[in-house]
Amino acid sequence: MTRGTTPLAVAADYADALMTARRAKNILFLLLTLIIVLQVALFCLAKFHIVGVATADPAAATQPAAKVDLEKIVPYAIPLLNFGGLAFSIILTVVMLLLVTIMLVGRLIGVSSVTSAFIWGVLLVVLLIPWQTLFISDGNYTVAGASASIGEQPAFKWPGALYTYAELKKDHGYKSDTIWPDQVWHWGRYAGLPVLALLVLAIVQIKSSRGLRYALGEADIHVEVTSRQDMGPIS
């Protein structure tokens, strides 16, 4: 401890650092929640022909006209949502790692909850990454024994919770009489995965908030202490 520094000043400095990181975490949580909800909302609006989306499908001419024509806005909105969702989730994970580091250095209680939140935050990043846009080679590649040229997609690529405008334009008018697996996969892709991402995001927020309340003394941590008789002899 340097000259003139008191334990109270050190504790106040740790508390200030934790509160600063907590404010950043809460803002990122709200932004990510808004982005994921907007992605689901845009899909539903396009699916039920409330918002216009350009499409190259000839069958689209027979579909009902959209009530709101946002055709010029949606192509720019979705890439911005994709960038924000991926960037903010990575920043949130870095903030979680920063919180864990501060709490470990300061030997503060509640670090186990924040560590768990950090791990869930890494999972959130994995869920949000648009994997369906990756792993396209610069040359020809083979899919199920058949040659495919540049720009063609493999038969199946596991998607992320964030979809692209090209996917929305292609799939928003999809219809099938088969519930399983066609309709289940269709709605699971564009609604189920984002909802799953929201659940993971909520877990990150709940666990990290609990750990920070313990560290800042805003809540009492309850630890079960085993009696000496139950512990048995100590060697």
C-alpha angles and dihedrals in degrees: 000000000000123000112282094017116122128197088245092057091049092050090048090051092052090047092051091050092050093049092049091052090045092056090051091048093051092049091049090048092054093046093049092047090052093048095050093045090050091052091054091043093052091051092050092046091051093042093056093041095246092124122040118239123182114243137179093209110117090210089064089078089072094051121099115272116259117255092218121037107213094148093128095047103044095064089060098036097056096052089048090051090048092051093045094047094050096040096046093046090053091047089048090054091050090051089051090052090049090052092050090050094050092048093048093049092046092043090230126168120246094050092124092062093047091047089053089049090052091054091049088049091057088051089051091056090051091051094049099046108105094234091172089073095052137077097045108146126225091237138029117310135189124249117188091336095311126106118244127192129227113291096025116116124231117253092261134010122173106245132219125235090258114075129199129237090249090058093048091049091050101041108029091089095045115136131179135171090213113087094190121079102346103054093033091053093043095054092036090055097051102027109015098054094048090049089050089051089051090053092051090047090052090051090052091051096045096046095044092046091051092051092048092050089055092047094048093045093245091125135026118244115225115214122178110229115204114225120247091246092057093046093059125206118339114223 
